[in-house]
Amino acid sequence: MSETIAVFPAPRPQIRRVPVDRPWVWLAAGWRDILAAPAISFTYGLALVAVGWLAIALFLWLDFPYLVLPLSAGFFFVGPFIAVGLYEVSRRLEAGLVVDGETTLFAWRRNPGQIALMGALLLFFHLGWMRIAQLLFAVFEWRTVPSWDRFMDLVWASSRSLPFLAMGVGAGAVLAAVAFAIGAFSIPYLLDRRNSNMFEAIATSVAAVRINIRPMLLWAALIVFLVALGMVPGMIGLVVTLPLVAHATWHAYRDVVHFEESDRD
């Protein structure tokens, strides 16, 4: 049985304590949303993959291959923001409303200022991670910047690869943990609660993660696995895994963050 814990004075949001295996239920609900709106879900995923391809091509053209990996990791930081349209698909399906391309594309209009601020904060984390990656290469390569033909040798075959990877993974994990705590439910909250603000959304997200630490650890691991799996075949798998994670995130939010029906927007 779920336990509900108050975060703000009533009738503000309350947090349900859910079982550790609950993320599997969220994924199943996310898959049902894909089946209910496949054209929009896959088109959205394909558009995001195309943007990723263009960004990677740009870095390779500029001879900055060392930024490709941290750029790819950016999905974990800015994913909650870029998935706002998919959250809207799930919200409308749940409410029995019509789902179309226009409502998906302009979903941010439900709470434009606060969603933009939250997106800027998540982008700040991504840029911070990119900067850390540059600093790590500067530390381990001193004055040289690795070109494409020696990039993989540097990362995997160099005598400095182990400490380099350890520091990179450690720094990325710390940033990702903070970004996950504040961003796990913030964008869905702002989309759902049109009069809410970023600080309220962050407080709710952090509380939800803290109260449900075990299921949220499983959820974070599943997100990493699904996104990484989607990246393996030239990122094309993200066409499926990104919408799946986004739709499931909406259901995670609705499962964990509870409002009285009379207080819903």
N, C-alpha and C positions, 0 to 999 in steps of 0.2 A: 504493500500500500504506500502511496506517495505521501510524503510529509511536506506541508507547506510552511514556509518561514517568511515572515514579513521583512521587507527591506526598507520601505518608506511608510510613514503613517497611512493608515487606510483612508481612501480606497486605492492607494498607490500599489505598485506591483509587489507580488509575493513570489517567493522562489520555492518551487517544488523540489524535494529531494527524490531523485529517481534511481532505479536500480543500475548497477554497474554495466549491465548488458544492454541498456536502453539505446545506445547508438545504432544497434542493428535495426531496431524499430524505425528510427529516423531514416536510415538508408532505404528501407522498404517503402516508406511513405514518399521519399524523394523519387524513387523509381516509378511509383504510381503517377506522380506528377509529370514525369517525363512522358509516360505513355498517354497521359491525358492531353498533353500539349507538346507533341514531339517536334513539330515544325519550328515552333518558337524556341524551344529548348536547344535543339541541335544547331539552329541558325545562330543563336547567341553564342554557343560554344565555339562554333566555327569562326565567328567574327573575332573572338578573343584569341583564338589560335593564330589567325591571320595577323593580328597586331603583334603577337609574340614573334612570329616569323620575321616580320618587317623589322622589329627592333633588333633581333639577333643579326639579321643581314646587315643592318646599319653598323653595328659594332664590328662585325667582321670586315666590312668595307673600310672602316676607319682604322683597322688593324688594332682593335682592342679586344682580342679574344679572351683575355683574362676577366672581362666583365660579363661574359656570356653566362657562366654558372651563377654568379650572384643575381644577374637579371632574371634567370629562370626561377631562382628561389623567391623572387619578388611576388609570385603568385600567392605565397603563404602570407605575405604582408598586406597586399592591396586586394586580395581576393574578395574579402567581405564587401568592399566598396564597388568593385567592378561587377559584382553579382547582384546588385540592387534590382535590376530588371527581372531576374529570375526569382528573387524573393517575392516580387509583386505578382508574378505568375502564380506562385503557390498561394499567396494571400487571396487572390481572386478566385482560384479554384476552391479553396476552403470556404469562401463566402458565397459560392455559387454565382459569381459574377462572370461576365463575358471576358475572355482572354483574347487579346489581339496585339498586333505589333506596336500600335501607338501607345497603349497603356504600359506595355513593357518598356519601350524606349524612353518614355517620359515619366517613369515611376518616381524619379527623384523629386518631382514637383510636389509630392505629398508633404515633404518637409525639406525644401531645397537648401536653405541656409545651414541647417544643422547637419544634414547629410554631407554637404560640401565640406564643412569643418571637420567632420569625422574622417572623410576621405583624405583631407589634407594631413591629418594627424597620422593616418596609416601610411600615406606616401612619405612622410617624414621618416618613419621607421625604415621604409624601403631605401630611401636615399642614404640614411645612416648606415645601413648594411652595405650598400654599394661603396660608400666611402671607406668603411672598415676593410672591405676586400682590396681596395686600392692601396691602403696603408700596409696590409699584410704583404702584398706583392712588393711594395717598396722596401719593407723590412727584410724579406727573404731574398730579393733580387738586387738589393741595393740600388744602383743607378740605372739598371736596365729594365726595360719593359718587355715581357716575353712576346715574341711574334707567334703567329699561328703554327708554324712548323716546329716550334720547340715548346709549345704550351703544354701539351699532354706529357711530354718527357719531364718537364719541370714539376708538374703536379703529382705524377705517379712514379717516376723513376729516379728523381733527384734524391740525394742523401738528405735534403732538407724537406722532403715531401711529408714525412710523418709529423714533425712539429708544425709545419705549415697547415696541414689538414686538421690537426688537433686544435690549433688556435682558431682556425676558421669555423670549424664545427661548433666549438665552445662559444665563440662570440655570437654566431648565428642562432644557437639554441637559446641563449639568454634573451636576445632581441625578439626571437619568435615567441618565447614564452610570455613575455610582457605584451607583445602585440596580440597574441591569442587571447589573453585574459581580458584585455580592454575591447577587443574587436569581435569576440565570439558571437555576441548577441546585440552589439550596439547598433549596427545598421538595420537589422530587422526591427529592433525596438523603435528606432526613429521613423522607419517606414510605417509601422503599425500605429504609433502614437504621434499624430501629426502636430500636436502642441508640445511635444517633449523637447528637451535640449540635450546636447552632447554629454554634458556632465552627468545628468540623470541616467543616460543610456550606458555610459561607461561604468558608473557605480552599480547598475543592475547587472551588467555583464560580468564584472569582477566578482560580485556576490554570487552569481549563478555558478561561476567556475569554482569558487572557493567552497561553496556548500556541496557541490557535486564533483569533487576533485577526481574521484576514481572514474566515473563514467566520462568525464571530460578529458581525462588522460587517454582513455580508449578512443574517444572521438578525435582527439588531436592526432593520435597514431594512425587512425583510419584515413584522416584527411591527407596526411603525409604520404601514406601508402598509395592512395588512389591518385593523387596528383603526380607522384613519382611514376606510377604505373602508366599514367596517361602520357608522360613525357618520353617514355622509352621508344615508341615507334615514331620518332620525329615529331613529337608533340601532338600527333593527330588523335591519340587516345583521349586528349583533353576535351575533344568535342563531346564526349560522353561523360567523362568523370567530373568535369567542372560543373555542368548542370546538375549532375547527381548530387554532388556535395552541396551546391547552393540550395537546391530544393530541400534536401535533408536538413540543412541548417535552419531553414524556416520552421520546419516541424520540430526541430530541437528547441528552438526559441519558444514556440507555442506550447510545448510540453513542459518546459522548465519555468518559464515566466508566466505567471497567472494574474489575470485581472477579473474582477467581478464583471459579469455581463453588463450591468448597468453603467459601468465606468469605461466601456470600450468605445473607441473612436468610430 
